[in-house]
Amino acid sequence: MQIEQRAEKSLRYCAALQKDFSVFREDFDLVGKHLSNAQGKYASAEKRLDRFETKLDQAADEQAELPAAATSGARRGLEPDRTTSGAGNVQPAEFV
């Protein structure tokens, strides 16, 4: 009789372990999914950041070129053409 009781107790213990393991496995899988999603979002955000940085660098380069072009044009007697929408177009001062 005592052997049957110990066997039954062992089976209950194994069933409880199986349930605990199952819960742990679900949590573990969920954490893995979240990490995978976070890694994907990080990579995507990094690409967007790089593109944004490139645009900022290009805009800064263009801005740096504009004053230099306007200054050199004024020294040569050229004025920016304000009659067209083109940025940086210059015309001789007598035609403006």
N, CA, C and O atoms as CSV, one atom per row, in Angstrom:
chain,resi,resn,atom,element,x,y,z
A,1,MET,N,N,0.816,-1.190,0.000
A,1,MET,CA,C,0.000,0.000,0.000
A,1,MET,C,C,0.861,1.257,0.000
A,1,MET,O,O,0.539,2.240,-0.667
A,2,GLN,N,N,1.908,1.221,0.718
A,2,GLN,CA,C,2.780,2.375,0.799
A,2,GLN,C,C,3.464,2.646,-0.538
A,2,GLN,O,O,3.715,3.805,-0.869
A,3,ILE,N,N,3.769,1.617,-1.307
A,3,ILE,CA,C,4.399,1.779,-2.614
A,3,ILE,C,C,3.438,2.488,-3.568
A,3,ILE,O,O,3.849,3.366,-4.326
A,4,GLU,N,N,2.167,2.110,-3.530
A,4,GLU,CA,C,1.173,2.757,-4.397
A,4,GLU,C,C,1.020,4.228,-4.045
A,4,GLU,O,O,0.888,5.065,-4.939
A,5,GLN,N,N,1.035,4.552,-2.779
A,5,GLN,CA,C,0.905,5.947,-2.351
A,5,GLN,C,C,2.118,6.773,-2.812
A,5,GLN,O,O,1.980,7.905,-3.274
A,6,ARG,N,N,3.294,6.178,-2.673
A,6,ARG,CA,C,4.502,6.889,-3.119
A,6,ARG,C,C,4.491,7.061,-4.641
A,6,ARG,O,O,4.906,8.103,-5.148
A,7,ALA,N,N,4.028,6.070,-5.354
A,7,ALA,CA,C,3.960,6.154,-6.812
A,7,ALA,C,C,2.966,7.245,-7.229
A,7,ALA,O,O,3.236,8.036,-8.134
A,8,GLU,N,N,1.825,7.270,-6.557
A,8,GLU,CA,C,0.815,8.292,-6.868
A,8,GLU,C,C,1.353,9.692,-6.559
A,8,GLU,O,O,1.138,10.629,-7.328
A,9,LYS,N,N,2.040,9.824,-5.448
A,9,LYS,CA,C,2.632,11.112,-5.069
A,9,LYS,C,C,3.684,11.525,-6.104
A,9,LYS,O,O,3.760,12.697,-6.471
A,10,SER,N,N,4.472,10.598,-6.562
A,10,SER,CA,C,5.490,10.882,-7.573
A,10,SER,C,C,4.844,11.315,-8.890
A,10,SER,O,O,5.345,12.222,-9.556
A,11,LEU,N,N,3.746,10.678,-9.266
A,11,LEU,CA,C,3.044,11.051,-10.495
A,11,LEU,C,C,2.460,12.462,-10.399
A,11,LEU,O,O,2.514,13.228,-11.362
A,12,ARG,N,N,1.901,12.802,-9.229
A,12,ARG,CA,C,1.363,14.158,-9.031
A,12,ARG,C,C,2.486,15.192,-9.117
A,12,ARG,O,O,2.328,16.260,-9.708
A,13,TYR,N,N,3.614,14.848,-8.516
A,13,TYR,CA,C,4.765,15.754,-8.557
A,13,TYR,C,C,5.249,15.952,-10.001
A,13,TYR,O,O,5.550,17.075,-10.406
A,14,CYS,N,N,5.322,14.888,-10.757
A,14,CYS,CA,C,5.736,14.969,-12.161
A,14,CYS,C,C,4.737,15.787,-12.983
A,14,CYS,O,O,5.139,16.557,-13.855
A,15,ALA,N,N,3.460,15.629,-12.716
A,15,ALA,CA,C,2.432,16.402,-13.422
A,15,ALA,C,C,2.574,17.896,-13.096
A,15,ALA,O,O,2.437,18.744,-13.978
A,16,ALA,N,N,2.848,18.211,-11.823
A,16,ALA,CA,C,3.043,19.612,-11.428
A,16,ALA,C,C,4.289,20.190,-12.104
A,16,ALA,O,O,4.281,21.330,-12.569
A,17,LEU,N,N,5.356,19.391,-12.152
A,17,LEU,CA,C,6.568,19.844,-12.840
A,17,LEU,C,C,6.287,20.109,-14.314
A,17,LEU,O,O,6.747,21.104,-14.873
A,18,GLN,N,N,5.534,19.220,-14.934
A,18,GLN,CA,C,5.185,19.372,-16.357
A,18,GLN,C,C,4.407,20.670,-16.578
A,18,GLN,O,O,4.656,21.384,-17.549
A,19,LYS,N,N,3.468,20.977,-15.683
A,19,LYS,CA,C,2.675,22.199,-15.789
A,19,LYS,C,C,3.571,23.425,-15.617
A,19,LYS,O,O,3.468,24.381,-16.387
A,20,ASP,N,N,4.449,23.403,-14.613
A,20,ASP,CA,C,5.375,24.519,-14.393
A,20,ASP,C,C,6.287,24.727,-15.607
A,20,ASP,O,O,6.542,25.856,-16.025
A,21,PHE,N,N,6.765,23.624,-16.154
A,21,PHE,CA,C,7.635,23.709,-17.323
A,21,PHE,C,C,6.880,24.310,-18.511
A,21,PHE,O,O,7.433,25.121,-19.254
A,22,SER,N,N,5.638,23.920,-18.685
A,22,SER,CA,C,4.821,24.423,-19.779
A,22,SER,C,C,4.626,25.942,-19.667
A,22,SER,O,O,4.723,26.661,-20.661
A,23,VAL,N,N,4.353,26.417,-18.453
A,23,VAL,CA,C,4.184,27.852,-18.221
A,23,VAL,C,C,5.496,28.586,-18.505
A,23,VAL,O,O,5.513,29.637,-19.144
A,24,PHE,N,N,6.596,28.003,-18.011
A,24,PHE,CA,C,7.907,28.614,-18.268
A,24,PHE,C,C,8.200,28.670,-19.757
A,24,PHE,O,O,8.705,29.682,-20.243
A,25,ARG,N,N,7.896,27.604,-20.495
A,25,ARG,CA,C,8.139,27.545,-21.936
A,25,ARG,C,C,7.353,28.638,-22.657
A,25,ARG,O,O,7.889,29.285,-23.558
A,26,GLU,N,N,6.107,28.853,-22.281
A,26,GLU,CA,C,5.289,29.902,-22.898
A,26,GLU,C,C,5.900,31.279,-22.650
A,26,GLU,O,O,5.993,32.100,-23.562
A,27,ASP,N,N,6.319,31.525,-21.400
A,27,ASP,CA,C,6.949,32.809,-21.075
A,27,ASP,C,C,8.253,32.987,-21.845
A,27,ASP,O,O,8.535,34.067,-22.362
A,28,PHE,N,N,9.038,31.928,-21.917
A,28,PHE,CA,C,10.316,31.962,-22.620
A,28,PHE,C,C,10.104,32.270,-24.103
A,28,PHE,O,O,10.824,33.088,-24.675
A,29,ASP,N,N,9.128,31.624,-24.720
A,29,ASP,CA,C,8.827,31.871,-26.133
A,29,ASP,C,C,8.360,33.308,-26.355
A,29,ASP,O,O,8.729,33.937,-27.346
A,30,LEU,N,N,7.551,33.824,-25.433
A,30,LEU,CA,C,7.061,35.197,-25.554
A,30,LEU,C,C,8.208,36.199,-25.448
A,30,LEU,O,O,8.261,37.164,-26.211
A,31,VAL,N,N,9.120,35.978,-24.514
A,31,VAL,CA,C,10.280,36.859,-24.385
A,31,VAL,C,C,11.114,36.805,-25.665
A,31,VAL,O,O,11.578,37.844,-26.135
A,32,GLY,N,N,11.309,35.638,-26.227
A,32,GLY,CA,C,12.040,35.506,-27.482
A,32,GLY,C,C,11.383,36.272,-28.608
A,32,GLY,O,O,12.061,36.915,-29.410
A,33,LYS,N,N,10.060,36.205,-28.669
A,33,LYS,CA,C,9.320,36.932,-29.704
A,33,LYS,C,C,9.503,38.439,-29.524
A,33,LYS,O,O,9.721,39.163,-30.496
A,34,HIS,N,N,9.412,38.907,-28.277
A,34,HIS,CA,C,9.593,40.337,-28.008
A,34,HIS,C,C,11.008,40.789,-28.372
A,34,HIS,O,O,11.193,41.863,-28.943
A,35,LEU,N,N,11.987,39.979,-28.047
A,35,LEU,CA,C,13.370,40.323,-28.393
A,35,LEU,C,C,13.567,40.383,-29.901
A,35,LEU,O,O,14.252,41.271,-30.408
A,36,SER,N,N,12.977,39.456,-30.602
A,36,SER,CA,C,13.072,39.439,-32.061
A,36,SER,C,C,12.413,40.685,-32.656
A,36,SER,O,O,12.971,41.323,-33.549
A,37,ASN,N,N,11.229,41.022,-32.158
A,37,ASN,CA,C,10.533,42.228,-32.631
A,37,ASN,C,C,11.345,43.481,-32.319
A,37,ASN,O,O,11.454,44.378,-33.155
A,38,ALA,N,N,11.916,43.541,-31.112
A,38,ALA,CA,C,12.719,44.702,-30.732
A,38,ALA,C,C,13.951,44.827,-31.623
A,38,ALA,O,O,14.326,45.932,-32.017
A,39,GLN,N,N,14.575,43.704,-31.940
A,39,GLN,CA,C,15.753,43.723,-32.808
A,39,GLN,C,C,15.381,44.234,-34.200
A,39,GLN,O,O,16.120,45.013,-34.801
A,40,GLY,N,N,14.244,43.792,-34.698
A,40,GLY,CA,C,13.782,44.250,-36.008
A,40,GLY,C,C,13.495,45.742,-36.014
A,40,GLY,O,O,13.878,46.445,-36.949
A,41,LYS,N,N,12.832,46.225,-34.987
A,41,LYS,CA,C,12.526,47.656,-34.884
A,41,LYS,C,C,13.798,48.474,-34.743
A,41,LYS,O,O,13.908,49.560,-35.314
A,42,TYR,N,N,14.754,47.962,-33.991
A,42,TYR,CA,C,16.031,48.658,-33.818
A,42,TYR,C,C,16.737,48.799,-35.164
A,42,TYR,O,O,17.228,49.878,-35.496
A,43,ALA,N,N,16.789,47.725,-35.932
A,43,ALA,CA,C,17.445,47.755,-37.238
A,43,ALA,C,C,16.737,48.724,-38.175
A,43,ALA,O,O,17.386,49.470,-38.908
A,44,SER,N,N,15.416,48.715,-38.151
A,44,SER,CA,C,14.637,49.616,-38.993
A,44,SER,C,C,14.860,51.074,-38.594
A,44,SER,O,O,15.029,51.936,-39.457
A,45,ALA,N,N,14.861,51.348,-37.306
A,45,ALA,CA,C,15.084,52.711,-36.825
A,45,ALA,C,C,16.499,53.176,-37.147
A,45,ALA,O,O,16.710,54.348,-37.458
A,46,GLU,N,N,17.464,52.271,-37.075
A,46,GLU,CA,C,18.846,52.623,-37.388
A,46,GLU,C,C,18.974,53.033,-38.860
A,46,GLU,O,O,19.694,53.981,-39.175
A,47,LYS,N,N,18.291,52.335,-39.752
A,47,LYS,CA,C,18.315,52.694,-41.175
A,47,LYS,C,C,17.690,54.073,-41.393
A,47,LYS,O,O,18.223,54.897,-42.136
A,48,ARG,N,N,16.550,54.312,-40.735
A,48,ARG,CA,C,15.897,55.619,-40.859
A,48,ARG,C,C,16.785,56.726,-40.310
A,48,ARG,O,O,16.852,57.813,-40.883
A,49,LEU,N,N,17.468,56.453,-39.199
A,49,LEU,CA,C,18.379,57.431,-38.614
A,49,LEU,C,C,19.519,57.752,-39.568
A,49,LEU,O,O,19.885,58.916,-39.726
A,50,ASP,N,N,20.078,56.739,-40.199
A,50,ASP,CA,C,21.160,56.950,-41.164
A,50,ASP,C,C,20.693,57.796,-42.346
A,50,ASP,O,O,21.403,58.700,-42.786
A,51,ARG,N,N,19.487,57.500,-42.863
A,51,ARG,CA,C,18.961,58.284,-43.989
A,51,ARG,C,C,18.721,59.738,-43.572
A,51,ARG,O,O,19.004,60.664,-44.332
A,52,PHE,N,N,18.200,59.926,-42.365
A,52,PHE,CA,C,17.937,61.275,-41.859
A,52,PHE,C,C,19.243,62.044,-41.693
A,52,PHE,O,O,19.325,63.224,-42.034
A,53,GLU,N,N,20.262,61.369,-41.166
A,53,GLU,CA,C,21.570,62.004,-40.991
A,53,GLU,C,C,22.143,62.424,-42.341
A,53,GLU,O,O,22.719,63.505,-42.462
A,54,THR,N,N,21.988,61.579,-43.351
A,54,THR,CA,C,22.470,61.907,-44.692
A,54,THR,C,C,21.756,63.148,-45.224
A,54,THR,O,O,22.388,64.033,-45.801
A,55,LYS,N,N,20.436,63.210,-45.027
A,55,LYS,CA,C,19.677,64.381,-45.481
A,55,LYS,C,C,20.139,65.650,-44.763
A,55,LYS,O,O,20.275,66.706,-45.380
A,56,LEU,N,N,20.381,65.535,-43.454
A,56,LEU,CA,C,20.859,66.697,-42.708
A,56,LEU,C,C,22.222,67.151,-43.219
A,56,LEU,O,O,22.461,68.348,-43.382
A,57,ASP,N,N,23.108,66.202,-43.471
A,57,ASP,CA,C,24.435,66.532,-43.992
A,57,ASP,C,C,24.326,67.220,-45.358
A,57,ASP,O,O,25.026,68.197,-45.625
A,58,GLN,N,N,23.447,66.704,-46.215
A,58,GLN,CA,C,23.269,67.304,-47.541
A,58,GLN,C,C,22.715,68.718,-47.422
A,58,GLN,O,O,23.157,69.623,-48.131
A,59,ALA,N,N,21.748,68.911,-46.528
A,59,ALA,CA,C,21.166,70.243,-46.334
A,59,ALA,C,C,22.214,71.217,-45.796
A,59,ALA,O,O,22.265,72.373,-46.214
A,60,ALA,N,N,23.045,70.747,-44.874
A,60,ALA,CA,C,24.104,71.609,-44.331
A,60,ALA,C,C,25.109,71.962,-45.415
A,60,ALA,O,O,25.565,73.104,-45.485
A,61,ASP,N,N,25.459,71.008,-46.257
A,61,ASP,CA,C,26.396,71.276,-47.357
A,61,ASP,C,C,25.804,72.295,-48.330
A,61,ASP,O,O,26.502,73.203,-48.783
A,62,GLU,N,N,24.521,72.147,-48.651
A,62,GLU,CA,C,23.864,73.085,-49.558
A,62,GLU,C,C,23.812,74.481,-48.955
A,62,GLU,O,O,24.028,75.470,-49.655
A,63,GLN,N,N,23.530,74.564,-47.672
A,63,GLN,CA,C,23.476,75.866,-47.005
A,63,GLN,C,C,24.859,76.510,-46.976
A,63,GLN,O,O,24.986,77.725,-47.124
A,64,ALA,N,N,25.879,75.707,-46.789
A,64,ALA,CA,C,27.242,76.240,-46.757
A,64,ALA,C,C,27.648,76.768,-48.128
A,64,ALA,O,O,28.403,77.736,-48.224
A,65,GLU,N,N,27.151,76.137,-49.185
A,65,GLU,CA,C,27.488,76.571,-50.535
A,65,GLU,C,C,26.749,77.848,-50.937
A,65,GLU,O,O,27.287,78.657,-51.693
A,66,LEU,N,N,25.529,78.037,-50.443
A,66,LEU,CA,C,24.737,79.204,-50.836
A,66,LEU,C,C,25.393,80.519,-50.444
A,66,LEU,O,O,25.554,81.376,-51.313
A,67,PRO,N,N,25.779,80.733,-49.199
A,67,PRO,CA,C,26.414,82.015,-48.861
A,67,PRO,C,C,27.717,82.239,-49.629
A,67,PRO,O,O,28.034,83.371,-49.994
A,68,ALA,N,N,28.458,81.188,-49.871
A,68,ALA,CA,C,29.701,81.329,-50.620
A,68,ALA,C,C,29.410,81.772,-52.050
A,68,ALA,O,O,30.123,82.623,-52.583
A,69,ALA,N,N,28.391,81.221,-52.674
A,69,ALA,CA,C,28.026,81.594,-54.042
A,69,ALA,C,C,27.496,83.019,-54.083
A,69,ALA,O,O,27.830,83.767,-55.001
A,70,ALA,N,N,26.676,83.416,-53.107
A,70,ALA,CA,C,26.120,84.764,-53.074
A,70,ALA,C,C,27.218,85.785,-52.824
A,70,ALA,O,O,27.210,86.856,-53.432
A,71,THR,N,N,28.151,85.480,-51.951
A,71,THR,CA,C,29.246,86.393,-51.644
A,71,THR,C,C,30.155,86.567,-52.850
A,71,THR,O,O,30.529,87.691,-53.184
A,72,SER,N,N,30.512,85.483,-53.501
A,72,SER,CA,C,31.384,85.589,-54.670
A,72,SER,C,C,30.665,86.285,-55.811
A,72,SER,O,O,31.300,87.005,-56.581
A,73,GLY,N,N,29.360,86.093,-55.941
A,73,GLY,CA,C,28.594,86.767,-56.988
A,73,GLY,C,C,28.516,88.260,-56.747
A,73,GLY,O,O,28.599,89.039,-57.697
A,74,ALA,N,N,28.358,88.682,-55.498
A,74,ALA,CA,C,28.280,90.105,-55.179
A,74,ALA,C,C,29.617,90.783,-55.464
A,74,ALA,O,O,29.648,91.936,-55.894
A,75,ARG,N,N,30.706,90.085,-55.230
A,75,ARG,CA,C,32.023,90.659,-55.501
A,75,ARG,C,C,32.234,90.876,-56.999
A,75,ARG,O,O,32.960,91.786,-57.398
A,76,ARG,N,N,31.601,90.043,-57.827
A,76,ARG,CA,C,31.785,90.170,-59.276
A,76,ARG,C,C,30.728,91.070,-59.896
A,76,ARG,O,O,30.655,91.174,-61.120
A,77,GLY,N,N,29.912,91.720,-59.083
A,77,GLY,CA,C,28.863,92.578,-59.616
A,77,GLY,C,C,27.624,91.801,-59.998
A,77,GLY,O,O,26.835,92.273,-60.816
A,78,LEU,N,N,27.423,90.606,-59.423
A,78,LEU,CA,C,26.259,89.787,-59.718
A,78,LEU,C,C,25.316,89.811,-58.529
A,78,LEU,O,O,25.759,89.830,-57.380
A,79,GLU,N,N,24.049,89.812,-58.793
A,79,GLU,CA,C,23.014,89.797,-57.769
A,79,GLU,C,C,22.195,88.516,-57.917
A,79,GLU,O,O,22.058,88.013,-59.032
A,80,PRO,N,N,21.655,87.979,-56.841
A,80,PRO,CA,C,20.765,86.824,-56.976
A,80,PRO,C,C,19.544,87.182,-57.806
A,80,PRO,O,O,19.005,88.280,-57.670
A,81,ASP,N,N,19.101,86.273,-58.662
A,81,ASP,CA,C,17.922,86.484,-59.501
A,81,ASP,C,C,16.690,86.194,-58.671
A,81,ASP,O,O,16.395,85.034,-58.383
A,82,ARG,N,N,15.966,87.230,-58.283
A,82,ARG,CA,C,14.783,87.052,-57.455
A,82,ARG,C,C,13.511,86.892,-58.294
A,82,ARG,O,O,12.421,86.756,-57.738
A,83,THR,N,N,13.639,86.907,-59.611
A,83,THR,CA,C,12.466,86.795,-60.476
A,83,THR,C,C,12.105,85.359,-60.772
A,83,THR,O,O,10.998,85.100,-61.245
A,84,THR,N,N,12.989,84.415,-60.513
A,84,THR,CA,C,12.704,83.007,-60.768
A,84,THR,C,C,12.739,82.259,-59.462
A,84,THR,O,O,13.230,82.767,-58.454
A,85,SER,N,N,12.219,81.058,-59.482
A,85,SER,CA,C,12.195,80.251,-58.265
A,85,SER,C,C,13.489,79.483,-58.060
A,85,SER,O,O,13.663,78.860,-57.012
A,86,GLY,N,N,14.392,79.504,-59.011
A,86,GLY,CA,C,15.638,78.752,-58.893
A,86,GLY,C,C,16.557,79.370,-57.859
A,86,GLY,O,O,16.892,80.551,-57.946
A,87,ALA,N,N,16.959,78.591,-56.899
A,87,ALA,CA,C,17.857,79.086,-55.865
A,87,ALA,C,C,19.263,79.181,-56.434
A,87,ALA,O,O,19.733,78.276,-57.124
A,88,GLY,N,N,19.920,80.285,-56.136
A,88,GLY,CA,C,21.294,80.425,-56.545
A,88,GLY,C,C,21.484,80.967,-57.956
A,88,GLY,O,O,22.624,81.115,-58.396
A,89,ASN,N,N,20.398,81.270,-58.685
A,89,ASN,CA,C,20.546,81.866,-60.010
A,89,ASN,C,C,21.008,83.302,-59.845
A,89,ASN,O,O,20.432,84.042,-59.048
A,90,VAL,N,N,22.008,83.702,-60.558
A,90,VAL,CA,C,22.492,85.076,-60.457
A,90,VAL,C,C,22.494,85.721,-61.822
A,90,VAL,O,O,22.713,85.060,-62.837
A,91,GLN,N,N,22.251,87.007,-61.837
A,91,GLN,CA,C,22.239,87.800,-63.058
A,91,GLN,C,C,23.159,88.998,-62.844
A,91,GLN,O,O,23.340,89.452,-61.714
A,92,PRO,N,N,23.732,89.501,-63.910
A,92,PRO,CA,C,24.511,90.723,-63.759
A,92,PRO,C,C,23.666,91.831,-63.136
A,92,PRO,O,O,22.473,91.931,-63.423
A,93,ALA,N,N,24.273,92.668,-62.283
A,93,ALA,CA,C,23.553,93.674,-61.520
A,93,ALA,C,C,22.757,94.620,-62.406
A,93,ALA,O,O,21.678,95.060,-62.011
A,94,GLU,N,N,23.257,94.942,-63.587
A,94,GLU,CA,C,22.540,95.907,-64.433
A,94,GLU,C,C,21.236,95.343,-65.012
A,94,GLU,O,O,20.403,96.116,-65.485
A,95,PHE,N,N,21.034,94.012,-64.989
A,95,PHE,CA,C,19.820,93.408,-65.539
A,95,PHE,C,C,18.789,93.079,-64.476
A,95,PHE,O,O,17.699,92.616,-64.811
A,96,VAL,N,N,19.092,93.298,-63.222
A,96,VAL,CA,C,18.176,92.928,-62.130
A,96,VAL,C,C,17.225,94.053,-61.871
A,96,VAL,O,O,16.371,93.948,-60.992
